[in-house]
Amino acid sequence: MLNKNIETALNNQIKLEAESSQLYLAMASCAETRGFGGTSAFLYQHSDEERMHMLKLVKFVNERGGHAIVPALAQPPVSFDAIQTIFKTLLEHEISVTESINNVVDDCLNEKDYTTQNFMQWYVSEQIEEEGLARTIMDKLNMIGNDKGGLYLFDRDIGNQASAPLA
C-alpha cells in the first residue's frame, strides 16, 4: 500500500506534469499563430510528452494501491511576447519541475519508500535531459538575438528536431 504522504506528493507531481503539458500547449498555439511552425511542432510534441509523464505517474499511484487524482488546472498564459520568452519560460518551468521531483525523491527517502524512490529515478534522469535541452535552446536564441534570418533557421531546425519520435 502506498504511504499517504507519498501518495499526496505524487498527486502533486501529477498536477505539475499536467500543468507542464498545458503550458507547452499554450506556447505551441502562440508560436503557431505567429508563423513559427517548427517551434510549434516542437512544443506540441513536448506537451504530449509531459502528458505521458503524468499518465505514467497516474498508473504508478493506482498500481501501488493509492488513488491518482486528475487535477483541475488553471489556464496557462495565452500569449508570449517573443520566441525567446517562450523558451525562457520553458527553462524556468523545467527547473521548478526538477525541484519538485527532487522533493518527491527526498520524501520517498524520508519515508523509506524505496520502490517509489526507484521509480522516480526515471524522472530525475529525464529532468537532466529536459533542462539541458532548454539551456541549449536558450543559448542558440541568445546567439541569434532578433536576427530574422537566424530565427527562421532556428524554427526550421527545431521543427526537424520535433519530427524525431517521442522518447
C-alpha positions in Angstrom: 0.0 0.0 0.0 1.3 3.5 -0.9 2.1 5.7 2.0 -0.4 8.6 2.2 2.4 11.3 2.3 4.0 9.8 -0.8 0.6 9.5 -2.5 0.0 13.2 -1.8 3.4 14.1 -3.2 2.8 12.0 -6.3 -0.6 13.6 -6.8 1.1 17.0 -6.6 3.6 15.9 -9.2 0.7 14.6 -11.4 -0.7 18.1 -11.3 2.6 19.7 -12.1 3.1 17.4 -15.1 -0.4 18.2 -16.3 0.3 21.9 -15.9 3.5 21.4 -17.9 1.5 19.8 -20.8 -1.0 22.7 -20.8 1.7 25.3 -20.6 3.6 23.8 -23.6 0.3 23.5 -25.5 -0.3 27.2 -24.9 3.2 28.0 -26.1 2.7 25.9 -29.2 -0.5 27.6 -30.1 1.1 31.0 -29.6 4.1 30.1 -31.8 1.9 28.6 -34.5 -0.2 31.8 -34.8 3.0 33.7 -35.3 4.2 31.6 -38.2 6.8 29.5 -36.2 5.7 26.1 -37.5 8.8 24.3 -36.4 8.7 25.8 -32.9 5.0 24.9 -32.6 5.6 21.3 -33.7 8.4 21.0 -31.1 6.2 22.4 -28.3 3.2 20.3 -29.3 5.4 17.2 -29.1 6.7 18.3 -25.7 3.1 18.9 -24.5 2.3 15.3 -25.4 5.5 14.1 -23.7 4.5 15.9 -20.4 1.1 14.3 -20.6 2.8 10.9 -20.9 4.9 11.7 -17.8 1.6 12.5 -16.0 0.0 9.2 -17.1 3.0 7.2 -16.0 2.6 8.7 -12.5 -1.2 8.1 -12.5 -0.7 4.4 -13.4 2.0 4.0 -10.8 -0.1 5.5 -8.0 -3.0 3.4 -8.8 -0.9 0.2 -9.2 0.6 0.8 -5.8 -2.8 0.9 -4.1 -3.2 4.7 -4.0 -5.7 6.9 -5.8 -4.3 9.1 -8.5 -6.3 12.4 -8.7 -7.0 14.0 -12.1 -6.4 17.7 -11.2 -8.2 20.9 -12.1 -5.8 23.2 -13.9 -5.6 26.9 -14.1 -5.4 28.4 -17.6 -1.9 29.0 -18.8 -0.8 32.3 -20.4 -2.5 32.9 -23.7 0.4 34.8 -25.3 4.1 35.3 -25.1 5.8 38.4 -26.5 8.6 36.5 -28.3 10.0 33.1 -29.0 12.8 33.9 -26.6 10.2 34.5 -23.9 8.6 31.1 -24.6 11.8 29.3 -24.1 13.0 31.3 -21.1 9.6 30.4 -19.5 10.1 26.8 -20.5 13.6 26.6 -18.9 12.3 28.3 -15.7 9.4 25.8 -15.6 11.7 22.8 -16.1 13.9 24.0 -13.3 10.8 24.1 -11.0 9.8 20.6 -12.1 13.2 19.4 -11.3 12.9 20.9 -7.8 9.6 19.2 -7.3 10.8 15.8 -8.4 13.8 16.1 -6.1 11.4 16.9 -3.2 9.4 13.8 -4.1 12.6 11.7 -4.0 13.5 13.3 -0.7 10.0 12.4 0.7 10.5 8.8 -0.5 13.8 8.5 1.3 12.4 10.0 4.5 9.5 7.6 4.4 11.8 4.7 3.4 9.7 4.1 0.3 12.5 2.7 -1.9 10.1 1.3 -4.5 8.8 4.8 -5.3 12.2 6.3 -5.0 13.5 3.8 -7.6 10.5 4.7 -9.9 11.2 8.4 -9.5 14.8 8.0 -10.7 13.4 7.9 -14.3 12.1 11.4 -13.7 15.4 12.5 -12.2 17.2 11.4 -15.4 14.5 12.9 -17.6 14.9 16.3 -16.0 18.6 16.3 -16.6 17.8 15.9 -20.3 14.9 18.4 -20.3 16.9 21.2 -18.6 19.9 20.5 -20.8 17.8 20.8 -23.9 16.1 24.0 -22.7 19.5 25.5 -21.9 20.9 24.6 -25.3 17.9 26.2 -27.0 18.3 29.4 -24.9 22.0 29.5 -25.8 21.1 29.4 -29.5 18.4 32.0 -29.1 20.7 34.3 -27.3 23.2 33.9 -30.1 20.6 34.7 -32.7 19.1 37.7 -30.9 16.4 39.3 -33.1 18.0 38.4 -36.4 15.0 37.3 -38.6 17.2 35.0 -40.7 18.6 33.4 -37.6 15.1 32.9 -36.2 13.9 31.4 -39.5 16.7 28.9 -39.4 16.2 28.2 -35.7 12.5 27.5 -36.3 13.4 25.2 -39.2 16.0 23.3 -37.2 13.8 22.9 -34.1 11.0 21.7 -36.3 13.3 19.0 -37.7 14.1 18.0 -34.1 10.4 17.7 -33.4 9.9 15.2 -36.2 12.0 12.7 -34.3 9.9 10.1 -32.4 8.8 10.7 -28.8 11.1 9.2 -26.1 
